[in-house]
Each structure stands twice: as C-alpha cells, then as structure tokens.
Amino acid sequence: MGYFTINSFMNEGVYHQDFLNAQPAVQEMSILRNVRFESPLVVKTDGKKKRGVVLKPGV
C-alpha cells in the first residue's frame, strides 16, 4: 500500500486544500477529514524515485 507525505513547509509537494475543503465530508474528526468522490481518482506512484501524483476527478 502506497502513501504520500506532503511537507509544504519544505516545498516537498503540493496539494489543493481549497478543492479538498469544498468536497463533502464522509467523516470528520479533530485531525482527519475523509472525503469521497463520485468518480475514481487517478493515482500514480514511483516508489523508486519517491514521486507520485493524484489527479483531480475529470482531469
């Protein structure tokens, strides 16, 4: 199972917080918010190069 760590303070990755916050929450906790999309996301990872991308729905 792959996972992504984004350290925006060190310019190690980018995420669109406004887009994610605009999605309806399936579950919300104090430090975690789960969202669900109507269509599948495209997720690509390269573990050897330690890179990856998650494309927005419809992109």
Biopython code that builds the backbone (N, CA, C, O; Angstrom):
import numpy as np
from Bio.PDB.StructureBuilder import StructureBuilder

atoms = [
    (1, "MET", "N", (0.845, -1.164, 0.000)),
    (1, "MET", "CA", (0.000, 0.000, 0.000)),
    (1, "MET", "C", (0.896, 1.234, 0.000)),
    (1, "MET", "O", (1.787, 1.366, 0.840)),
    (2, "GLY", "N", (0.658, 2.118, -0.931)),
    (2, "GLY", "CA", (1.422, 3.358, -1.002)),
    (2, "GLY", "C", (0.770, 4.462, -0.193)),
    (2, "GLY", "O", (-0.431, 4.430, 0.076)),
    (3, "TYR", "N", (1.563, 5.422, 0.185)),
    (3, "TYR", "CA", (1.040, 6.608, 0.863)),
    (3, "TYR", "C", (1.891, 7.802, 0.472)),
    (3, "TYR", "O", (3.034, 7.651, 0.040)),
    (4, "PHE", "N", (1.326, 8.984, 0.627)),
    (4, "PHE", "CA", (2.033, 10.216, 0.298)),
    (4, "PHE", "C", (2.207, 11.050, 1.554)),
    (4, "PHE", "O", (1.298, 11.146, 2.379)),
    (5, "THR", "N", (3.372, 11.650, 1.694)),
    (5, "THR", "CA", (3.622, 12.639, 2.731)),
    (5, "THR", "C", (3.934, 13.945, 2.022)),
    (5, "THR", "O", (4.819, 13.993, 1.168)),
    (6, "ILE", "N", (3.216, 14.997, 2.366)),
    (6, "ILE", "CA", (3.427, 16.304, 1.745)),
    (6, "ILE", "C", (3.924, 17.263, 2.813)),
    (6, "ILE", "O", (3.217, 17.549, 3.779)),
    (7, "ASN", "N", (5.139, 17.759, 2.636)),
    (7, "ASN", "CA", (5.705, 18.741, 3.554)),
    (7, "ASN", "C", (5.755, 20.076, 2.819)),
    (7, "ASN", "O", (6.770, 20.428, 2.219)),
    (8, "SER", "N", (4.655, 20.810, 2.872)),
    (8, "SER", "CA", (4.579, 22.072, 2.130)),
    (8, "SER", "C", (5.501, 23.141, 2.713)),
    (8, "SER", "O", (5.847, 24.097, 2.018)),
    (9, "PHE", "N", (5.904, 22.997, 3.972)),
    (9, "PHE", "CA", (6.818, 23.966, 4.575)),
    (9, "PHE", "C", (8.219, 23.863, 3.977)),
    (9, "PHE", "O", (8.970, 24.837, 3.976)),
    (10, "MET", "N", (8.569, 22.677, 3.466)),
    (10, "MET", "CA", (9.881, 22.461, 2.852)),
    (10, "MET", "C", (9.777, 22.410, 1.329)),
    (10, "MET", "O", (10.720, 21.987, 0.660)),
    (11, "ASN", "N", (8.634, 22.840, 0.772)),
    (11, "ASN", "CA", (8.386, 22.780, -0.674)),
    (11, "ASN", "C", (8.551, 21.373, -1.228)),
    (11, "ASN", "O", (9.071, 21.185, -2.328)),
    (12, "GLU", "N", (8.103, 20.384, -0.456)),
    (12, "GLU", "CA", (8.166, 18.986, -0.878)),
    (12, "GLU", "C", (6.756, 18.492, -1.176)),
    (12, "GLU", "O", (6.228, 17.641, -0.460)),
    (13, "GLY", "N", (6.163, 19.013, -2.208)),
    (13, "GLY", "CA", (4.832, 18.577, -2.603)),
    (13, "GLY", "C", (3.830, 19.707, -2.585)),
    (13, "GLY", "O", (4.037, 20.742, -1.953)),
    (14, "VAL", "N", (2.739, 19.484, -3.295)),
    (14, "VAL", "CA", (1.683, 20.487, -3.423)),
    (14, "VAL", "C", (0.348, 19.771, -3.293)),
    (14, "VAL", "O", (0.183, 18.656, -3.790)),
    (15, "TYR", "N", (-0.589, 20.401, -2.637)),
    (15, "TYR", "CA", (-1.957, 19.895, -2.625)),
    (15, "TYR", "C", (-2.904, 21.078, -2.665)),
    (15, "TYR", "O", (-2.546, 22.182, -2.255)),
    (16, "HIS", "N", (-4.103, 20.852, -3.154)),
    (16, "HIS", "CA", (-5.091, 21.920, -3.322)),
    (16, "HIS", "C", (-6.085, 21.862, -2.175)),
    (16, "HIS", "O", (-7.134, 21.225, -2.272)),
    (17, "GLN", "N", (-5.740, 22.534, -1.096)),
    (17, "GLN", "CA", (-6.542, 22.492, 0.121)),
    (17, "GLN", "C", (-7.948, 23.046, -0.101)),
    (17, "GLN", "O", (-8.912, 22.491, 0.426)),
    (18, "ASP", "N", (-8.085, 24.118, -0.863)),
    (18, "ASP", "CA", (-9.411, 24.690, -1.121)),
    (18, "ASP", "C", (-10.314, 23.687, -1.840)),
    (18, "ASP", "O", (-11.497, 23.569, -1.522)),
    (19, "PHE", "N", (-9.754, 22.970, -2.804)),
    (19, "PHE", "CA", (-10.519, 21.952, -3.524)),
    (19, "PHE", "C", (-10.976, 20.848, -2.574)),
    (19, "PHE", "O", (-12.139, 20.445, -2.599)),
    (20, "LEU", "N", (-10.067, 20.364, -1.742)),
    (20, "LEU", "CA", (-10.419, 19.293, -0.802)),
    (20, "LEU", "C", (-11.445, 19.765, 0.223)),
    (20, "LEU", "O", (-12.373, 19.027, 0.554)),
    (21, "ASN", "N", (-11.287, 20.973, 0.720)),
    (21, "ASN", "CA", (-12.233, 21.504, 1.706)),
    (21, "ASN", "C", (-13.626, 21.707, 1.119)),
    (21, "ASN", "O", (-14.610, 21.698, 1.858)),
    (22, "ALA", "N", (-13.724, 21.888, -0.193)),
    (22, "ALA", "CA", (-15.018, 22.092, -0.841)),
    (22, "ALA", "C", (-15.787, 20.783, -1.036)),
    (22, "ALA", "O", (-16.969, 20.808, -1.377)),
    (23, "GLN", "N", (-15.124, 19.638, -0.822)),
    (23, "GLN", "CA", (-15.781, 18.346, -1.004)),
    (23, "GLN", "C", (-16.569, 17.976, 0.254)),
    (23, "GLN", "O", (-16.135, 18.283, 1.365)),
    (24, "PRO", "N", (-17.723, 17.320, 0.089)),
    (24, "PRO", "CA", (-18.496, 16.911, 1.263)),
    (24, "PRO", "C", (-17.742, 15.849, 2.065)),
    (24, "PRO", "O", (-17.129, 14.946, 1.497)),
    (25, "ALA", "N", (-17.796, 15.970, 3.365)),
    (25, "ALA", "CA", (-17.098, 15.034, 4.243)),
    (25, "ALA", "C", (-17.949, 13.798, 4.499)),
    (25, "ALA", "O", (-19.152, 13.896, 4.738)),
    (26, "VAL", "N", (-17.311, 12.638, 4.446)),
    (26, "VAL", "CA", (-17.949, 11.386, 4.837)),
    (26, "VAL", "C", (-17.810, 11.219, 6.342)),
    (26, "VAL", "O", (-18.706, 10.706, 7.013)),
    (27, "GLN", "N", (-16.661, 11.666, 6.862)),
    (27, "GLN", "CA", (-16.370, 11.561, 8.294)),
    (27, "GLN", "C", (-15.421, 12.688, 8.662)),
    (27, "GLN", "O", (-14.498, 12.998, 7.909)),
    (28, "GLU", "N", (-15.643, 13.301, 9.818)),
    (28, "GLU", "CA", (-14.748, 14.354, 10.303)),
    (28, "GLU", "C", (-14.374, 14.077, 11.747)),
    (28, "GLU", "O", (-15.230, 13.801, 12.587)),
    (29, "MET", "N", (-13.067, 14.156, 12.023)),
    (29, "MET", "CA", (-12.539, 14.020, 13.375)),
    (29, "MET", "C", (-11.668, 15.236, 13.648)),
    (29, "MET", "O", (-11.537, 16.111, 12.792)),
    (30, "SER", "N", (-11.082, 15.296, 14.810)),
    (30, "SER", "CA", (-10.329, 16.500, 15.180)),
    (30, "SER", "C", (-9.158, 16.785, 14.237)),
    (30, "SER", "O", (-8.888, 17.948, 13.939)),
    (31, "ILE", "N", (-8.460, 15.753, 13.761)),
    (31, "ILE", "CA", (-7.296, 15.986, 12.890)),
    (31, "ILE", "C", (-7.401, 15.272, 11.545)),
    (31, "ILE", "O", (-6.428, 15.231, 10.791)),
    (32, "LEU", "N", (-8.564, 14.712, 11.238)),
    (32, "LEU", "CA", (-8.717, 13.958, 9.999)),
    (32, "LEU", "C", (-10.096, 14.219, 9.407)),
    (32, "LEU", "O", (-11.095, 14.279, 10.122)),
    (33, "ARG", "N", (-10.128, 14.373, 8.091)),
    (33, "ARG", "CA", (-11.393, 14.585, 7.374)),
    (33, "ARG", "C", (-11.399, 13.682, 6.149)),
    (33, "ARG", "O", (-10.547, 13.826, 5.273)),
    (34, "ASN", "N", (-12.340, 12.760, 6.078)),
    (34, "ASN", "CA", (-12.464, 11.839, 4.946)),
    (34, "ASN", "C", (-13.471, 12.383, 3.952)),
    (34, "ASN", "O", (-14.571, 12.791, 4.324)),
    (35, "VAL", "N", (-13.084, 12.386, 2.682)),
    (35, "VAL", "CA", (-13.991, 12.810, 1.615)),
    (35, "VAL", "C", (-14.114, 11.678, 0.601)),
    (35, "VAL", "O", (-13.242, 10.816, 0.500)),
    (36, "ARG", "N", (-15.212, 11.701, -0.143)),
    (36, "ARG", "CA", (-15.446, 10.688, -1.170)),
    (36, "ARG", "C", (-15.795, 11.406, -2.462)),
    (36, "ARG", "O", (-16.518, 12.402, -2.456)),
    (37, "PHE", "N", (-15.274, 10.893, -3.569)),
    (37, "PHE", "CA", (-15.538, 11.473, -4.877)),
    (37, "PHE", "C", (-16.499, 10.580, -5.648)),
    (37, "PHE", "O", (-16.507, 9.363, -5.464)),
    (38, "GLU", "N", (-17.310, 11.186, -6.512)),
    (38, "GLU", "CA", (-18.272, 10.426, -7.312)),
    (38, "GLU", "C", (-17.582, 9.545, -8.345)),
    (38, "GLU", "O", (-18.078, 8.467, -8.672)),
    (39, "SER", "N", (-16.450, 9.991, -8.858)),
    (39, "SER", "CA", (-15.708, 9.188, -9.831)),
    (39, "SER", "C", (-14.328, 8.869, -9.261)),
    (39, "SER", "O", (-13.827, 9.603, -8.408)),
    (40, "PRO", "N", (-13.711, 7.785, -9.723)),
    (40, "PRO", "CA", (-12.408, 7.385, -9.191)),
    (40, "PRO", "C", (-11.320, 8.422, -9.471)),
    (40, "PRO", "O", (-11.365, 9.135, -10.474)),
    (41, "LEU", "N", (-10.357, 8.489, -8.580)),
    (41, "LEU", "CA", (-9.177, 9.331, -8.772)),
    (41, "LEU", "C", (-8.105, 8.513, -9.487)),
    (41, "LEU", "O", (-8.050, 7.292, -9.339)),
    (42, "VAL", "N", (-7.268, 9.173, -10.249)),
    (42, "VAL", "CA", (-6.104, 8.528, -10.851)),
    (42, "VAL", "C", (-4.929, 8.783, -9.918)),
    (42, "VAL", "O", (-4.593, 9.931, -9.627)),
    (43, "VAL", "N", (-4.306, 7.699, -9.449)),
    (43, "VAL", "CA", (-3.171, 7.791, -8.530)),
    (43, "VAL", "C", (-2.005, 7.053, -9.162)),
    (43, "VAL", "O", (-2.129, 5.888, -9.539)),
    (44, "LYS", "N", (-0.872, 7.735, -9.279)),
    (44, "LYS", "CA", (0.329, 7.117, -9.843)),
    (44, "LYS", "C", (1.475, 7.328, -8.867)),
    (44, "LYS", "O", (1.679, 8.432, -8.361)),
    (45, "THR", "N", (2.221, 6.260, -8.607)),
    (45, "THR", "CA", (3.360, 6.351, -7.704)),
    (45, "THR", "C", (4.577, 5.685, -8.329)),
    (45, "THR", "O", (4.461, 4.722, -9.086)),
    (46, "ASP", "N", (5.736, 6.217, -7.997)),
    (46, "ASP", "CA", (7.016, 5.629, -8.371)),
    (46, "ASP", "C", (7.823, 5.533, -7.084)),
    (46, "ASP", "O", (8.480, 6.490, -6.674)),
    (47, "GLY", "N", (7.765, 4.367, -6.456)),
    (47, "GLY", "CA", (8.440, 4.176, -5.178)),
    (47, "GLY", "C", (9.948, 4.301, -5.259)),
    (47, "GLY", "O", (10.581, 4.745, -4.301)),
    (48, "LYS", "N", (10.535, 3.919, -6.379)),
    (48, "LYS", "CA", (11.988, 4.012, -6.521)),
    (48, "LYS", "C", (12.457, 5.460, -6.553)),
    (48, "LYS", "O", (13.488, 5.796, -5.970)),
    (49, "LYS", "N", (11.698, 6.321, -7.235)),
    (49, "LYS", "CA", (12.065, 7.737, -7.331)),
    (49, "LYS", "C", (11.404, 8.583, -6.245)),
    (49, "LYS", "O", (11.645, 9.787, -6.153)),
    (50, "LYS", "N", (10.561, 7.939, -5.417)),
    (50, "LYS", "CA", (9.852, 8.626, -4.331)),
    (50, "LYS", "C", (9.024, 9.797, -4.853)),
    (50, "LYS", "O", (9.084, 10.908, -4.328)),
    (51, "ARG", "N", (8.246, 9.514, -5.911)),
    (51, "ARG", "CA", (7.384, 10.539, -6.504)),
    (51, "ARG", "C", (6.001, 9.962, -6.741)),
    (51, "ARG", "O", (5.824, 8.749, -6.855)),
    (52, "GLY", "N", (5.031, 10.847, -6.812)),
    (52, "GLY", "CA", (3.684, 10.399, -7.116)),
    (52, "GLY", "C", (2.780, 11.568, -7.425)),
    (52, "GLY", "O", (3.131, 12.729, -7.214)),
    (53, "VAL", "N", (1.589, 11.229, -7.939)),
    (53, "VAL", "CA", (0.610, 12.252, -8.280)),
    (53, "VAL", "C", (-0.787, 11.665, -8.081)),
    (53, "VAL", "O", (-1.023, 10.484, -8.334)),
    (54, "VAL", "N", (-1.701, 12.511, -7.624)),
    (54, "VAL", "CA", (-3.124, 12.179, -7.550)),
    (54, "VAL", "C", (-3.835, 13.229, -8.392)),
    (54, "VAL", "O", (-3.764, 14.421, -8.095)),
    (55, "LEU", "N", (-4.522, 12.783, -9.446)),
    (55, "LEU", "CA", (-5.207, 13.716, -10.335)),
    (55, "LEU", "C", (-6.626, 13.965, -9.849)),
    (55, "LEU", "O", (-7.304, 13.051, -9.378)),
    (56, "LYS", "N", (-7.063, 15.205, -9.967)),
    (56, "LYS", "CA", (-8.438, 15.552, -9.610)),
    (56, "LYS", "C", (-9.401, 14.801, -10.520)),
    (56, "LYS", "O", (-9.050, 14.477, -11.655)),
    (57, "PRO", "N", (-10.610, 14.518, -10.039)),
    (57, "PRO", "CA", (-11.600, 13.860, -10.895)),
    (57, "PRO", "C", (-11.866, 14.683, -12.155)),
    (57, "PRO", "O", (-11.968, 15.908, -12.104)),
    (58, "GLY", "N", (-11.976, 13.991, -13.273)),
    (58, "GLY", "CA", (-12.268, 14.666, -14.531)),
    (58, "GLY", "C", (-11.061, 15.251, -15.235)),
    (58, "GLY", "O", (-11.208, 15.877, -16.284)),
    (59, "VAL", "N", (-9.865, 15.063, -14.682)),
    (59, "VAL", "CA", (-8.653, 15.610, -15.307)),
    (59, "VAL", "C", (-8.010, 14.551, -16.168)),
    (59, "VAL", "O", (-6.975, 14.802, -16.786)),
]
sb = StructureBuilder()
sb.init_structure("model")
sb.init_model(0)
sb.init_chain("A")
sb.init_seg("    ")
for serial, (resi, resn, name, xyz) in enumerate(atoms, 1):
    if name == "N":
        sb.init_residue(resn, " ", resi, " ")
    sb.init_atom(name, np.array(xyz, "f"), 0.0, 1.0, " ", f" {name:<3s}", serial, name[0])
structure = sb.get_structure()
